[in-house]
Amino acid sequence: MNSTTYCFIFYSFIKYLTIFLKSANLRLSLIIGFILGYVISRSSFDFSLGIKQAYLYKNTSLTKAFILLLALSMIILFILKIIFDFYNINLISNISNTNDISILTLVGSFIIGFSIIITSNCASGILVDLAKGKLKGLIGVIFFIIGSVIGYISLKLFSKTNLFIKTSSKVFLSNNIYYLTMLICSLLILFIFYLIVKKYENKYLKQDFNLKINNNLNDQLINNSSKKLFSYKTYYRLFIKNWSFMISSVLISICATLILVINNKTWGVSKPFLTFFVYLCNIFKINLSNDIFDEFIKITNNGLLNDSSTLINISLFIGCLVCFLLANKFKFELKISKKEFFCFIIGGFLLGFGASLANGCSVGAMYSKISTFDLSGWVFLIGMIIGIFIGIKIFIKKQNNIIQVNRW
């Protein structure tokens, strides 16, 4: 079967899946998740690798795109909040999954940052790898789930001890003046961060670095090909050519805001893995503690496809898969070295464990929280940056003045 046939099959699958969804919100979540998967895969956008790329490869394009993503998301959300308040509709104050700030937020984010260096992935990146047909994606998913389960049990146990020290209870601002203050302060921080990144970029661009771009197709050959509308050149531009990180930032910010408006909760990738674990336990008649997994037992009892977060993850995976099929990038890669095998086991486990401790991954606990003015997102970012730098110092050897840009 060719790529078109595969895509028709997935289109039919999504079309008929929407028939079984109970509400319009779930149908919209399915569509948005599909778009997110396609956008993330089309540009190779990653929510956690910007710092690593900037430090190791002196390439700041992803870092700048993430700054733009945060700024756009906050501005869009603030404007929507003003509009919603005018019609007496609560947009932010009713969000159900705001985070406590505790020592575990820092510990979990540090572990995630550290494990990102081992796997070069976050939770969304694992789904992308799985959609590409990579064995490391499957290993990552399995051990991410195992790590999430153990991490979640640990979180529940720690929450009953003195180790769970909250710096504040639900640090989340509810007054419009505070929202405006937070918006201005956040944009100022992002602007300062952008200036630092630009200075860092200019410093290394002045040096004689070699730029190595790993693209499989030669743009020059494509530009010299047929100018007919129905040609390979058109297909290449529509379905294969990489999108810039900036374009993806705009599209992701819109999709994430729509998820918030539709479902009244922020976008997250890691918790649906736990939901899936509980669902599997129900299938195999494995009894779980209600005291620990009560939240997820309720979700699965209501139906797995009735959970918007799980539905978004499923459709995100399908969107990634369709993107790779259209670009002829899907390929089963089952051969990995023993070293890589153990790295993906350890890294996947640590990613899941850290995500449970921090109550989310780089998407749910960092991007979504910062963009909705939740202070826990900034705490997560600090912990993750520290973890990334320590991981680099331990595992990564100094690069030989080469800027590597691998977009696929």
C-alpha positions as CSV (number, residue, x, y, z in Angstrom):
1,M,0.0,0.0,0.0
2,N,1.2,3.5,-0.8
3,S,1.0,6.6,1.5
4,T,-2.3,7.7,0.0
5,T,-4.0,4.4,0.8
6,Y,-2.7,4.5,4.4
7,C,-3.9,8.0,4.9
8,F,-7.4,7.1,3.5
9,I,-7.5,4.3,6.0
10,F,-6.7,6.6,8.9
11,Y,-9.1,9.2,7.6
12,S,-11.9,6.6,7.6
13,F,-10.9,5.4,11.0
14,I,-11.1,8.9,12.5
15,K,-14.4,9.6,10.6
16,Y,-16.1,6.6,12.0
17,L,-14.5,7.0,15.5
18,T,-16.2,10.4,15.8
19,I,-19.6,8.7,15.5
20,F,-19.0,6.8,18.8
21,L,-17.9,9.9,20.7
22,K,-20.6,11.2,23.0
23,S,-20.1,15.0,22.7
24,A,-19.0,17.7,20.3
25,N,-16.1,18.5,22.7
26,L,-14.7,15.0,22.3
27,R,-15.0,15.2,18.6
28,L,-13.2,18.6,18.5
29,S,-10.5,17.2,20.9
30,L,-9.9,14.3,18.4
31,I,-9.4,16.8,15.6
32,I,-7.2,19.1,17.5
33,G,-5.0,16.2,18.7
34,F,-4.6,15.0,15.1
35,I,-3.5,18.5,14.1
36,L,-1.1,18.7,17.0
37,G,0.5,15.4,16.0
38,Y,0.8,16.5,12.4
39,V,2.3,19.9,13.3
40,I,4.8,18.5,15.8
41,S,6.0,15.8,13.4
42,R,6.1,18.1,10.3
43,S,8.5,20.5,12.1
44,S,10.2,18.0,14.5
45,F,9.1,20.4,17.3
46,D,10.2,19.3,20.7
47,F,9.2,21.0,24.0
48,S,12.4,20.1,25.9
49,L,15.3,19.9,23.5
50,G,15.8,23.6,22.8
51,I,18.3,24.0,25.6
52,K,20.3,20.9,24.6
53,Q,20.5,22.0,21.0
54,A,21.6,25.5,21.9
55,Y,24.3,24.3,24.3
56,L,25.7,21.4,22.3
57,Y,25.1,22.4,18.7
58,K,25.0,26.2,19.0
59,N,21.6,26.1,17.3
60,T,19.0,28.3,19.0
61,S,16.1,28.1,16.5
62,L,14.1,25.7,18.7
63,T,14.7,27.7,21.8
64,K,13.5,30.9,20.1
65,A,10.5,29.1,18.8
66,F,9.6,27.9,22.3
67,I,9.9,31.5,23.6
68,L,7.5,32.6,20.9
69,L,5.2,29.7,21.7
70,L,4.9,30.8,25.4
71,A,4.5,34.4,24.5
72,L,1.8,33.8,21.9
73,S,-0.1,31.4,24.2
74,M,-0.1,33.8,27.1
75,I,-1.3,36.7,24.9
76,I,-4.0,34.7,23.2
77,L,-5.2,33.4,26.6
78,F,-5.3,36.8,28.2
79,I,-7.3,38.3,25.3
80,L,-9.7,35.4,25.5
81,K,-10.1,35.8,29.2
82,I,-11.0,39.5,28.8
83,I,-13.6,38.6,26.2
84,F,-15.0,35.7,28.2
85,D,-15.2,37.9,31.4
86,F,-17.2,40.4,29.4
87,Y,-19.8,37.7,28.9
88,N,-19.5,36.4,32.5
89,I,-17.8,33.1,31.4
90,N,-15.0,31.8,33.6
91,L,-12.1,30.7,31.4
92,I,-9.1,30.3,33.8
93,S,-10.5,30.3,37.3
94,N,-12.4,27.0,36.7
95,I,-9.4,25.1,35.4
96,S,-9.4,21.8,37.2
97,N,-5.7,20.8,37.1
98,T,-3.7,23.6,38.6
99,N,-0.5,22.4,40.3
100,D,0.8,22.7,43.9
101,I,4.3,23.9,44.2
102,S,6.4,21.6,46.3
103,I,9.9,20.1,46.6
104,L,8.6,17.2,44.4
105,T,8.0,19.7,41.6
106,L,11.7,20.5,41.5
107,V,12.8,16.9,42.0
108,G,10.5,15.6,39.3
109,S,11.4,18.3,36.7
110,F,15.1,17.7,37.5
111,I,14.7,14.0,36.8
112,I,12.9,14.8,33.5
113,G,15.7,17.2,32.4
114,F,18.3,14.6,33.3
115,S,16.5,11.8,31.4
116,I,15.9,14.0,28.4
117,I,19.7,13.9,27.8
118,I,19.6,10.1,28.0
119,T,16.6,9.6,25.6
120,S,16.6,12.9,23.6
121,N,12.8,12.9,24.2
122,C,10.0,14.0,26.4
123,A,6.6,12.3,26.6
124,S,5.4,13.7,23.3
125,G,8.7,12.8,21.7
126,I,8.2,9.2,22.7
127,L,4.9,9.1,20.9
128,V,6.5,10.7,17.8
129,D,9.2,8.0,17.8
130,L,6.6,5.3,18.1
131,A,4.7,6.8,15.2
132,K,7.9,6.7,13.1
133,G,8.1,2.9,13.6
134,K,11.1,3.1,15.9
135,L,11.7,0.3,18.4
136,K,13.0,2.9,20.9
137,G,9.6,4.6,20.8
138,L,7.9,1.4,21.9
139,I,10.5,0.8,24.6
140,G,10.1,4.4,25.8
141,V,6.3,4.1,26.0
142,I,6.4,0.8,28.0
143,F,9.0,2.0,30.5
144,F,7.4,5.5,30.6
145,I,4.2,3.8,31.8
146,I,6.1,1.7,34.4
147,G,7.9,4.8,35.6
148,S,4.7,6.8,35.8
149,V,3.0,4.1,37.9
150,I,5.9,3.9,40.4
151,G,6.2,7.7,40.4
152,Y,2.5,8.2,41.0
153,I,2.5,5.7,43.9
154,S,5.6,7.5,45.3
155,L,3.8,10.9,45.0
156,K,0.8,9.6,46.9
157,L,3.1,8.3,49.7
158,F,5.2,11.4,49.8
159,S,2.1,13.6,50.0
160,K,1.4,12.1,53.4
161,T,4.8,12.9,54.8
162,N,6.8,16.0,55.7
163,L,8.8,15.5,52.4
164,F,5.8,17.0,50.6
165,I,6.4,20.7,51.5
166,K,4.1,23.1,49.7
167,T,5.5,26.6,49.2
168,S,1.9,27.6,48.5
169,S,-1.4,26.0,48.1
170,K,-2.5,26.3,44.5
171,V,-0.4,29.2,43.5
172,F,-2.8,30.5,40.8
173,L,-3.9,34.1,40.4
174,S,-7.5,34.9,40.0
175,N,-7.8,38.6,39.7
176,N,-7.6,40.4,36.3
177,I,-5.1,42.9,37.6
178,Y,-2.9,40.0,38.7
179,Y,-3.3,38.3,35.4
180,L,-2.2,41.5,33.6
181,T,0.7,41.8,36.0
182,M,1.7,38.2,35.4
183,L,1.4,38.7,31.6
184,I,3.7,41.7,31.7
185,C,6.2,40.0,34.0
186,S,6.2,36.8,32.1
187,L,6.7,38.6,28.7
188,L,9.5,40.6,30.3
189,I,11.2,37.4,31.5
190,L,10.8,35.9,28.0
191,F,12.2,39.0,26.4
192,I,15.3,38.9,28.6
193,F,15.7,35.2,27.9
194,Y,15.4,36.0,24.2
195,L,18.1,38.6,24.4
196,I,20.4,36.1,26.2
197,V,19.7,33.6,23.5
198,K,20.4,36.1,20.7
199,K,23.7,37.1,22.4
200,Y,24.7,33.5,22.7
201,E,23.8,32.9,19.1
202,N,25.7,35.9,17.8
203,K,28.7,34.8,19.8
204,Y,29.0,31.5,18.0
205,L,27.8,32.5,14.6
206,K,30.9,34.8,14.4
207,Q,33.1,31.7,14.7
208,D,33.8,29.3,11.9
209,F,31.3,26.6,12.6
210,N,30.3,24.1,10.0
211,L,26.6,23.9,9.3
212,K,25.4,20.4,8.6
213,I,21.7,20.0,7.7
214,N,20.5,16.5,7.6
215,N,17.7,16.7,5.0
216,N,17.0,13.7,2.8
217,L,15.8,15.7,-0.2
218,N,17.6,18.4,-2.0
219,D,15.6,21.6,-2.1
220,Q,17.5,22.9,-5.1
221,L,16.6,19.8,-7.2
222,I,13.0,20.3,-6.2
223,N,13.0,23.9,-7.2
224,N,14.4,23.0,-10.6
225,S,11.7,20.4,-11.2
226,S,8.4,20.7,-13.0
227,K,6.3,23.8,-12.3
228,K,3.0,22.1,-12.9
229,L,0.4,22.2,-10.2
230,F,0.0,18.4,-10.0
231,S,3.6,17.5,-9.7
232,Y,6.1,16.1,-7.2
233,K,7.2,19.6,-6.4
234,T,3.7,20.5,-5.2
235,Y,3.5,17.3,-3.2
236,Y,6.9,18.0,-1.7
237,R,5.9,21.5,-0.6
238,L,2.5,20.4,0.8
239,F,3.5,17.2,2.6
240,I,7.2,16.7,2.9
241,K,9.1,20.0,3.2
242,N,9.8,20.8,6.9
243,W,7.9,23.6,8.5
244,S,9.8,26.2,10.4
245,F,9.7,26.0,14.2
246,M,8.1,29.5,14.2
247,I,5.1,28.3,12.1
248,S,4.7,25.3,14.4
249,S,4.8,27.6,17.5
250,V,1.8,29.6,16.1
251,L,-0.2,26.5,15.3
252,I,0.6,24.8,18.6
253,S,-0.4,27.9,20.6
254,I,-3.8,28.0,18.8
255,C,-4.4,24.3,19.3
256,A,-3.4,24.4,23.0
257,T,-5.7,27.3,23.6
258,L,-8.6,25.6,21.9
259,I,-8.0,22.5,24.2
260,L,-8.3,24.8,27.2
261,V,-11.4,26.5,26.0
262,I,-13.1,23.3,24.9
263,N,-12.2,21.0,27.8
264,N,-11.7,23.6,30.6
265,K,-8.3,22.0,31.4
266,T,-4.8,22.4,30.0
267,W,-3.1,20.2,27.5
268,G,-1.0,17.4,29.0
269,V,0.6,14.3,27.6
270,S,1.9,12.2,30.5
271,K,-1.3,11.5,32.6
272,P,-3.1,9.6,29.8
273,F,-0.3,7.0,30.0
274,L,-1.4,6.3,33.6
275,T,-5.0,6.2,32.5
276,F,-4.1,3.6,29.8
277,F,-2.3,1.5,32.5
278,V,-5.4,1.4,34.7
279,Y,-7.5,0.6,31.6
280,L,-5.2,-2.4,30.9
281,C,-5.5,-3.5,34.5
282,N,-9.3,-3.5,34.2
283,I,-9.1,-5.6,31.1
284,F,-6.9,-8.2,32.8
285,K,-8.9,-8.1,36.0
286,I,-6.1,-6.7,38.1
287,N,-7.3,-4.9,41.2
288,L,-5.7,-1.6,42.0
289,S,-5.9,0.5,45.2
290,N,-8.8,2.9,45.1
291,D,-6.9,5.2,47.5
292,I,-4.0,5.6,45.0
293,F,-5.6,5.3,41.6
294,D,-9.1,6.6,42.3
295,E,-8.8,9.4,39.8
296,F,-7.9,7.1,37.0
297,I,-10.3,4.4,37.9
298,K,-13.2,6.9,37.6
299,I,-11.9,7.9,34.2
300,T,-11.7,4.3,32.9
301,N,-15.1,3.4,34.3
302,N,-16.6,6.3,32.4
303,G,-14.9,5.0,29.2
304,L,-11.4,5.5,27.9
305,L,-12.6,7.4,24.8
306,N,-14.7,9.7,27.0
307,D,-11.5,11.2,28.5
308,S,-10.4,14.1,26.4
309,S,-6.7,13.9,27.4
310,T,-6.5,10.2,26.3
311,L,-8.3,11.0,23.1
312,I,-5.9,13.8,22.3
313,N,-2.9,11.5,22.8
314,I,-4.4,8.8,20.6
315,S,-5.2,11.3,17.8
316,L,-1.8,13.0,18.3
317,F,-0.2,9.6,17.6
318,I,-2.4,9.2,14.5
319,G,-1.5,12.7,13.3
320,C,2.2,11.9,13.6
321,L,1.8,8.6,11.8
322,V,-0.1,10.3,8.9
323,C,2.6,12.9,8.6
324,F,5.4,10.4,8.3
325,L,3.4,8.2,5.9
326,L,2.7,11.2,3.6
327,A,6.4,12.2,3.7
328,N,7.5,8.6,3.2
329,K,9.4,8.8,6.5
330,F,7.7,5.9,8.2
331,K,10.1,2.9,8.6
332,F,10.4,0.1,11.1
333,E,13.7,0.6,12.9
334,L,14.0,-2.5,15.1
335,K,17.8,-2.7,15.3
336,I,19.4,-0.9,18.2
337,S,22.6,-1.4,20.1
338,K,22.6,-2.8,23.7
339,K,23.7,0.6,24.9
340,E,20.8,2.3,23.3
341,F,18.4,-0.4,24.5
342,F,19.4,0.2,28.2
343,C,19.4,4.0,27.6
344,F,15.8,3.9,26.4
345,I,14.8,1.7,29.3
346,I,16.4,3.9,32.0
347,G,15.5,7.1,30.2
348,G,11.9,6.1,29.6
349,F,11.5,5.0,33.2
350,L,13.0,8.2,34.6
351,L,10.8,10.3,32.3
352,G,7.7,8.6,33.6
353,F,8.8,8.7,37.2
354,G,9.7,12.4,37.1
355,A,6.5,13.3,35.3
356,S,4.4,11.7,38.0
357,L,6.4,13.5,40.8
358,A,6.1,16.8,39.0
359,N,2.4,16.2,38.1
360,G,3.2,16.5,34.4
361,C,5.9,16.5,31.7
362,S,7.4,19.4,29.7
363,V,4.0,19.9,28.0
364,G,1.6,19.6,30.9
365,A,3.7,20.8,33.8
366,M,5.8,23.4,32.0
367,Y,4.3,24.8,28.8
368,S,0.7,24.6,29.7
369,K,1.2,25.9,33.2
370,I,3.4,28.9,32.2
371,S,1.0,29.8,29.4
372,T,-1.9,29.8,31.9
373,F,0.0,31.9,34.5
374,D,0.5,29.1,36.9
375,L,3.7,29.7,38.8
376,S,4.5,26.0,39.1
377,G,5.4,26.0,35.4
378,W,8.3,28.3,36.1
379,V,9.5,26.2,39.0
380,F,9.4,23.2,36.6
381,L,11.4,25.0,34.0
382,I,14.1,25.8,36.5
383,G,14.4,22.2,37.7
384,M,14.4,20.9,34.1
385,I,17.2,23.2,33.0
386,I,19.3,22.2,36.0
387,G,18.7,18.5,35.1
388,I,19.6,19.1,31.5
389,F,22.9,20.8,32.2
390,I,23.9,18.1,34.7
391,G,22.9,15.4,32.3
392,I,25.0,17.1,29.6
393,K,28.0,17.3,31.8
394,I,27.8,13.6,32.7
395,F,26.8,12.0,29.5
396,I,27.6,14.2,26.5
397,K,31.1,14.7,25.2
398,K,32.2,18.0,23.9
399,Q,31.2,18.5,20.2
400,N,33.7,19.3,17.5
401,N,32.5,22.7,16.3
402,I,29.6,21.3,14.2
403,I,26.1,22.7,14.2
404,Q,23.9,19.6,13.6
405,V,20.3,20.2,12.5
406,N,18.4,17.0,12.1
407,R,14.9,17.9,11.3
408,W,13.7,14.3,10.9
